[in-house]
């Protein structure tokens, strides 16, 4: 969600040149993990915000991902019916085999009839599907494509597949699914700097968490007979002109033949653009997110931590208690990013956002841990107990109650995921937060 304001700025710049533009997405828009039962209400609240932002940015169509299904059949239907954005899946079926959602749509763009259809991964959590989306099942995406593409091919100049099936399946679709011109894929988090030509199909990919956005420019003429990447055409033109100048008018027949062949095809330019700080936040989208996060703070969203009255039970006590016996290590920790983790959220008004807090405080929503409803100032930041465990019993009797001496890498990776920290190295980085 944090990347939406920059994405809005990028889109505004793209459409400012007046070229007819389609704004599309490959799915899993509303949640990065399967929402828990307790978190469904909050996830739906966030989903409505994301949908409003998409409408503001001008999105026309999106595929339905499996995490979208985990919102629940009724919840997803509410979102789909509340917007003019086309949410597509040709392979999510009802019990009788009929489509559960709109399979495809035809959109006119600059005089070109563009047929767009969606595909959803079959790799779903069956038990969660039975609970959240009873009566729905996911058919083979390649089979569904083979049924829908021929009809779109007859009625459209260009056929685009919005897929949430993964890069390997995308390539297989391109190889066996004749008639698909462009695949915009998702799910496998594959970084494709440029589109891949697989047979007669251009395979592109979205990227996770809005960190980057793909741009594909197609120079569509009256006919279409394959693809030609623009930079190769421009390179050949420069080479041919250079050799003519060198030879006093003579050209290079081999290069000229290649150029002639490429010019008979559809030219394309594709790129994956990282949404760095060079793209300022769109004020309206940033304002929507700020308003949402402020409302979370005002309402103190989250479960109040349970009171613990049993003196024999362990509790979070905060790093200030640890300093009595571990002064050197605590002083080292105070100079780390873990100690000030909450500070990175405050400028964004995200210090009550349940999507952000778990990795910036200690004991989030655990008994006696940090809760937005009853926030403990002594548990702000990622403190000793976040990695070594609750310490009240250890503090009372260190020899009898021992803590986790060296946390396992799996514990660190609950926050240092590839999405959040793609450069994380456990052996290297653990020394940055705790002295040995």
C-alpha positions as CSV (number, residue, x, y, z in Angstrom):
1,X,0.0,0.0,0.0
2,X,2.9,2.3,0.7
3,X,3.9,2.3,-3.0
4,X,0.5,3.6,-4.2
5,X,1.3,7.3,-4.1
6,X,4.5,6.9,-6.2
7,X,2.6,4.6,-8.6
8,X,0.0,7.2,-9.1
9,X,2.7,9.8,-10.0
10,X,4.2,7.4,-12.5
11,X,0.8,6.7,-14.2
12,X,0.1,10.4,-14.4
13,X,3.4,10.9,-16.2
14,X,2.7,8.1,-18.6
15,X,-0.7,9.2,-19.7
16,X,0.3,12.9,-20.0
17,X,1.8,12.2,-23.4
18,X,-1.6,11.5,-24.9
19,X,-0.9,7.9,-26.1
20,X,-3.9,5.7,-25.5
21,X,-3.1,3.8,-22.2
22,X,-4.5,0.7,-20.5
23,X,-3.8,0.4,-16.8
24,X,-3.9,-3.3,-15.7
25,X,-2.9,-5.5,-12.8
26,X,-2.2,-9.2,-12.5
27,X,-4.0,-9.8,-9.1
28,X,-3.6,-10.3,-5.4
29,X,-4.4,-6.6,-4.8
30,X,-5.8,-6.5,-1.4
31,X,-3.6,-8.7,0.9
32,X,0.0,-9.9,0.8
33,X,-0.8,-12.9,3.1
34,X,-3.9,-15.0,3.6
35,X,-6.0,-12.9,6.1
36,X,-6.8,-14.5,9.4
37,X,-10.4,-14.8,10.5
38,X,-9.8,-12.2,13.2
39,X,-8.2,-9.9,10.6
40,X,-10.8,-10.1,7.9
41,X,-12.6,-6.9,8.9
42,X,-9.4,-4.9,8.9
43,X,-8.3,-6.4,5.6
44,X,-11.6,-5.5,4.0
45,X,-11.2,-1.9,5.3
46,X,-7.7,-1.8,3.7
47,X,-9.1,-3.4,0.5
48,X,-11.7,-0.6,0.1
49,X,-8.9,2.0,0.4
50,X,-6.8,0.2,-2.2
51,X,-9.8,0.0,-4.6
52,X,-10.5,3.7,-4.2
53,X,-6.8,4.4,-5.0
54,X,-7.0,2.2,-8.1
55,X,-10.1,4.0,-9.3
56,X,-8.3,7.4,-8.8
57,X,-5.3,6.1,-10.8
58,X,-7.6,5.0,-13.7
59,X,-7.2,1.2,-13.6
60,X,-9.4,-0.6,-16.1
61,X,-8.9,-4.3,-15.3
62,X,-7.2,-6.7,-12.9
63,X,-7.0,-10.5,-12.5
64,X,-8.3,-12.2,-9.4
65,X,-5.5,-13.8,-7.3
66,X,-6.0,-16.6,-4.8
67,X,-5.4,-14.2,-1.9
68,X,-8.3,-12.2,-3.2
69,X,-10.5,-15.3,-2.9
70,X,-9.4,-15.7,0.7
71,X,-11.2,-12.5,1.5
72,X,-14.3,-14.6,1.3
73,X,-16.8,-15.1,-1.5
74,X,-19.2,-12.4,-0.2
75,X,-16.5,-9.9,0.6
76,X,-14.9,-10.2,-2.8
77,X,-18.2,-9.9,-4.5
78,X,-18.9,-6.7,-2.6
79,X,-15.6,-5.2,-3.8
80,X,-16.1,-6.3,-7.4
81,X,-19.7,-5.0,-7.6
82,X,-18.8,-1.7,-6.1
83,X,-16.4,-0.6,-8.8
84,X,-16.2,-0.1,-12.6
85,X,-12.8,-1.8,-12.7
86,X,-13.1,-5.2,-14.3
87,X,-12.0,-8.0,-12.0
88,X,-11.4,-11.0,-14.3
89,X,-11.0,-14.8,-14.0
90,X,-11.8,-17.3,-16.7
91,X,-11.1,-20.3,-14.5
92,X,-12.8,-19.7,-11.2
93,X,-16.0,-21.7,-11.4
94,X,-19.2,-22.2,-9.5
95,X,-20.3,-25.7,-8.5
96,X,-22.2,-26.1,-11.8
97,X,-19.2,-25.2,-13.9
98,X,-20.3,-21.7,-14.9
99,X,-17.9,-18.7,-14.4
100,X,-18.0,-17.2,-10.9
101,X,-16.6,-13.9,-12.1
102,X,-16.4,-12.1,-15.4
103,X,-14.0,-14.1,-17.6
104,X,-13.0,-11.3,-20.1
105,X,-13.7,-7.8,-21.3
106,X,-13.1,-5.9,-24.5
107,X,-11.8,-2.4,-24.2
108,X,-11.3,0.1,-27.0
109,X,-7.9,1.9,-26.8
110,X,-6.9,4.3,-29.6
111,X,-9.1,2.5,-32.2
112,X,-7.8,-0.9,-31.2
113,X,-10.1,-3.5,-29.8
114,X,-8.3,-5.1,-26.9
115,X,-9.6,-8.4,-25.4
116,X,-8.5,-9.0,-21.9
117,X,-9.0,-12.1,-19.8
118,X,-7.9,-13.2,-16.3
119,X,-6.5,-16.5,-15.0
120,X,-6.1,-17.5,-11.3
121,X,-3.7,-20.0,-9.8
122,X,-4.9,-23.5,-8.9
123,X,-2.4,-23.6,-6.0
124,X,-4.9,-22.6,-3.4
125,X,-5.4,-23.5,0.2
126,X,-8.3,-26.0,-0.1
127,X,-9.4,-25.8,3.5
128,X,-9.4,-22.0,3.4
129,X,-11.3,-22.0,0.1
130,X,-14.0,-24.3,1.6
131,X,-14.4,-22.0,4.5
132,X,-14.2,-18.6,2.8
133,X,-15.4,-19.4,-0.7
134,X,-17.7,-22.4,-0.5
135,X,-19.1,-23.6,-3.8
136,X,-16.2,-22.2,-5.8
137,X,-13.3,-24.1,-7.4
138,X,-10.4,-23.2,-9.7
139,X,-10.2,-24.9,-13.1
140,X,-7.1,-25.6,-15.1
141,X,-5.9,-22.1,-16.3
142,X,-4.5,-23.4,-19.6
143,X,-7.7,-25.2,-20.3
144,X,-9.7,-22.1,-19.6
145,X,-7.5,-20.1,-21.8
146,X,-7.9,-22.5,-24.7
147,X,-11.6,-22.1,-24.5
148,X,-11.8,-18.3,-24.3
149,X,-8.9,-17.1,-26.5
150,X,-10.4,-18.2,-29.9
151,X,-13.5,-16.2,-29.4
152,X,-11.5,-13.1,-28.3
153,X,-9.2,-13.6,-31.2
154,X,-12.1,-13.3,-33.7
155,X,-13.5,-10.2,-32.1
156,X,-10.3,-8.3,-31.1
157,X,-7.2,-6.8,-32.6
158,X,-5.1,-7.6,-29.5
159,X,-5.5,-10.3,-26.8
160,X,-4.0,-9.8,-23.4
161,X,-3.9,-12.3,-20.5
162,X,-3.8,-11.0,-17.0
163,X,-2.5,-14.0,-15.1
164,X,-1.8,-14.9,-11.5
165,X,-0.4,-18.3,-12.2
166,X,3.4,-17.8,-12.0
167,X,6.2,-17.3,-14.6
168,X,6.6,-21.0,-15.5
169,X,2.9,-21.3,-16.2
170,X,3.0,-18.0,-18.2
171,X,5.6,-19.4,-20.5
172,X,3.7,-22.6,-20.9
173,X,0.6,-20.6,-21.8
174,X,2.6,-18.7,-24.4
175,X,3.9,-21.9,-25.9
176,X,0.6,-23.8,-26.1
177,X,-2.0,-21.1,-25.9
178,X,-2.0,-19.8,-29.5
179,X,-3.7,-16.4,-30.0
180,X,-2.5,-14.6,-26.8
181,X,-0.5,-11.6,-27.8
182,X,0.6,-10.3,-24.4
183,X,0.8,-12.0,-21.0
184,X,1.0,-9.7,-17.9
185,X,1.9,-12.2,-15.2
186,X,2.1,-12.3,-11.4
187,X,2.4,-14.6,-8.4
188,X,6.1,-15.7,-8.8
189,X,7.6,-12.3,-8.2
190,X,9.8,-12.6,-11.3
191,X,11.7,-9.5,-12.2
192,X,11.6,-9.1,-16.0
193,X,13.4,-5.9,-16.9
194,X,12.2,-6.4,-20.5
195,X,9.4,-8.5,-22.0
196,X,10.3,-12.1,-23.1
197,X,9.4,-13.2,-26.6
198,X,8.0,-16.7,-26.3
199,X,6.8,-17.8,-29.7
200,X,4.3,-15.1,-30.9
201,X,3.6,-13.9,-27.3
202,X,5.2,-11.2,-25.2
203,X,5.5,-12.4,-21.6
204,X,5.8,-9.6,-19.0
205,X,5.4,-9.6,-15.3
206,X,4.3,-7.4,-12.5
207,X,6.2,-7.0,-9.3
208,X,5.3,-7.3,-5.6
209,X,4.3,-4.7,-3.1
210,X,4.3,-1.9,-5.7
211,X,8.0,-1.6,-5.6
212,X,8.1,-1.4,-9.4
213,X,5.7,-0.9,-12.3
214,X,5.9,-2.3,-15.8
215,X,5.5,-0.2,-18.9
216,X,4.8,-1.7,-22.3
217,X,4.5,0.5,-25.4
218,X,3.1,-1.1,-28.5
219,X,3.2,0.5,-31.9
220,X,0.2,-1.2,-33.4
221,X,-0.4,-0.8,-37.1
222,X,-3.2,-2.2,-39.3
223,X,-1.7,-5.7,-39.2
224,X,0.3,-7.7,-36.7
225,X,2.8,-10.4,-37.6
226,X,5.1,-10.9,-34.7
227,X,7.1,-8.6,-32.4
228,X,10.2,-6.4,-32.9
229,X,11.9,-4.8,-30.0
230,X,12.4,-1.1,-30.6
231,X,16.0,-0.8,-29.4
232,X,17.1,-3.5,-32.0
233,X,15.4,-1.5,-34.8
234,X,17.1,1.7,-33.7
235,X,20.5,0.0,-33.4
236,X,20.2,-1.4,-36.9
237,X,19.3,1.9,-38.3
238,X,22.4,3.5,-36.7
239,X,24.7,0.7,-37.9
240,X,23.4,0.9,-41.5
241,X,23.7,4.7,-41.6
242,X,27.2,4.5,-40.1
243,X,28.4,2.0,-42.7
244,X,26.9,4.0,-45.5
245,X,28.9,7.0,-44.4
246,X,32.1,4.8,-44.1
247,X,31.6,3.3,-47.5
248,X,30.5,6.4,-49.3
249,X,26.9,5.3,-49.9
250,X,27.1,1.5,-49.9
251,X,25.1,-0.3,-47.2
252,X,25.2,-3.6,-45.4
253,X,22.8,-6.1,-47.1
254,X,22.6,-8.5,-44.1
255,X,21.7,-5.7,-41.7
256,X,19.3,-4.2,-44.1
257,X,17.5,-7.5,-44.6
258,X,17.2,-7.9,-40.8
259,X,15.9,-4.4,-40.5
260,X,13.3,-4.9,-43.2
261,X,12.1,-8.1,-41.5
262,X,11.8,-6.3,-38.2
263,X,10.0,-3.3,-39.7
264,X,7.3,-5.6,-40.9
265,X,6.5,-6.6,-37.3
266,X,4.9,-4.7,-34.4
267,X,7.4,-2.6,-32.6
268,X,7.4,-2.7,-28.8
269,X,9.3,-1.0,-25.9
270,X,9.1,-2.6,-22.5
271,X,10.7,-1.7,-19.1
272,X,10.3,-2.4,-15.4
273,X,10.7,0.8,-13.5
274,X,11.6,0.8,-9.8
275,X,9.4,3.3,-7.9
276,X,12.3,5.1,-6.2
277,X,12.1,8.5,-4.5
278,X,12.5,10.1,-7.9
279,X,8.7,9.7,-8.1
280,X,7.2,12.0,-5.6
281,X,4.0,10.9,-3.8
282,X,0.8,11.9,-5.4
283,X,-0.8,14.2,-2.8
284,X,-4.3,12.8,-3.2
285,X,-3.4,9.1,-2.8
286,X,-0.9,9.9,0.0
287,X,-3.7,11.9,1.7
288,X,-6.1,8.9,1.5
289,X,-3.5,6.6,3.1
290,X,-2.7,9.2,5.8
291,X,-6.4,9.5,6.6
292,X,-6.8,5.7,6.8
293,X,-3.8,5.4,9.2
294,X,-4.9,8.3,11.4
295,X,-8.3,6.6,11.8
296,X,-6.4,3.4,12.9
297,X,-4.7,5.4,15.6
298,X,-7.8,7.1,16.7
299,X,-9.7,3.9,17.0
300,X,-6.7,1.9,18.5
301,X,-7.4,-1.0,16.1
302,X,-6.1,-4.3,17.5
303,X,-6.8,-6.7,20.3
304,X,-6.2,-5.5,23.8
305,X,-3.5,-7.7,25.4
306,X,-4.9,-10.0,28.1
307,X,-4.1,-9.1,31.7
308,X,-1.8,-11.6,33.4
309,X,-2.4,-12.0,37.1
310,X,-0.7,-15.3,37.7
311,X,2.7,-14.4,39.1
312,X,4.1,-17.7,37.8
313,X,3.5,-16.8,34.2
314,X,6.1,-15.1,32.0
315,X,5.6,-11.6,30.8
316,X,7.3,-8.9,28.6
317,X,9.3,-6.6,30.8
318,X,11.2,-4.4,28.3
319,X,14.9,-3.9,27.7
320,X,15.3,-1.4,30.5
321,X,15.2,-4.4,32.9
322,X,17.8,-6.3,30.9
323,X,20.4,-3.6,31.3
324,X,20.9,-4.6,34.9
325,X,22.8,-7.7,33.9
326,X,23.5,-7.1,30.2
327,X,24.6,-3.5,30.1
328,X,27.1,-3.9,27.3
329,X,24.7,-5.7,25.0
330,X,21.9,-3.3,25.7
331,X,24.1,-0.3,25.1
332,X,25.1,-1.9,21.8
333,X,21.5,-2.6,20.9
334,X,20.5,1.1,21.5
335,X,22.7,2.1,18.6
336,X,21.0,-0.3,16.1
337,X,18.0,0.1,13.7
338,X,16.1,-2.4,15.8
339,X,16.0,0.1,18.8
340,X,14.4,2.9,16.7
341,X,12.3,0.7,14.4
342,X,9.1,2.5,15.4
343,X,10.5,5.8,14.3
344,X,10.4,4.8,10.6
345,X,6.6,4.4,10.8
346,X,5.8,7.7,12.5
347,X,6.4,10.1,9.5
348,X,3.9,7.9,7.6
349,X,1.4,7.9,10.4
350,X,1.7,4.1,10.3
351,X,2.5,3.5,13.9
352,X,-0.9,1.9,14.5
353,X,-1.2,0.1,11.2
354,X,-1.5,-3.6,11.8
355,X,0.3,-4.3,8.5
356,X,3.4,-2.6,9.8
357,X,3.5,-2.8,13.6
358,X,4.4,-6.5,14.1
359,X,7.9,-5.9,12.8
360,X,8.4,-2.5,14.6
361,X,7.4,-3.3,18.2
362,X,7.9,-6.1,20.8
363,X,5.3,-8.8,21.5
364,X,2.7,-7.4,19.1
365,X,-0.8,-8.5,20.3
366,X,0.8,-11.1,22.6
367,X,-0.3,-11.4,26.3
368,X,1.4,-8.4,28.0
369,X,3.0,-7.4,24.7
370,X,2.5,-4.3,22.6
371,X,-1.1,-3.5,21.5
372,X,-2.3,-0.3,19.8
373,X,-5.3,-0.3,22.1
374,X,-3.1,-0.2,25.2
375,X,0.3,0.7,23.9
376,X,3.3,0.1,26.2
377,X,6.0,2.7,25.6
378,X,8.6,0.4,27.1
379,X,8.0,-2.1,24.2
380,X,8.5,0.2,21.3
381,X,11.1,-1.0,18.8
382,X,12.4,-4.5,18.3
383,X,13.8,-5.2,21.7
384,X,15.7,-8.1,23.3
385,X,12.6,-10.1,24.0
386,X,11.4,-9.9,20.4
387,X,14.2,-12.4,19.5
388,X,15.1,-14.0,22.9
389,X,11.7,-14.5,24.4
390,X,9.7,-13.1,27.3
391,X,12.0,-12.4,30.2
392,X,10.2,-11.8,33.5
393,X,10.9,-15.3,34.8
394,X,14.5,-15.2,33.5
395,X,15.0,-11.8,35.3
396,X,13.7,-13.4,38.6
397,X,15.9,-16.5,38.3
398,X,18.4,-16.4,35.4
399,X,19.9,-19.9,36.1
400,X,16.5,-21.6,36.3
401,X,14.8,-19.8,33.4
402,X,17.0,-19.4,30.4
403,X,16.2,-17.5,27.2
404,X,16.9,-18.3,23.6
405,X,20.6,-17.6,23.3
406,X,20.9,-17.4,19.5
407,X,17.6,-16.9,17.6
408,X,17.2,-19.1,14.5
409,X,17.2,-17.6,11.1
410,X,13.6,-18.5,10.7
411,X,12.7,-16.2,13.5
412,X,14.5,-13.3,11.9
413,X,12.9,-14.1,8.5
414,X,9.4,-13.5,9.9
415,X,10.1,-9.8,9.3
416,X,13.2,-9.9,7.1
417,X,11.3,-11.5,4.2
418,X,12.4,-11.1,0.6
419,X,9.7,-8.6,0.1
420,X,10.8,-6.4,3.1
421,X,14.5,-7.0,3.0
422,X,15.8,-8.6,-0.2
423,X,19.4,-8.3,1.0
424,X,19.0,-10.0,4.3
425,X,21.8,-12.4,5.3
426,X,21.4,-14.1,8.7
427,X,25.0,-14.8,9.4
428,X,26.2,-11.4,8.3
429,X,23.4,-9.2,9.7
430,X,22.8,-10.7,13.2
431,X,25.9,-9.0,14.4
432,X,24.4,-5.7,13.4
433,X,21.7,-5.9,16.0
434,X,23.2,-7.8,18.9
435,X,26.8,-8.0,20.2
436,X,28.1,-11.6,20.7
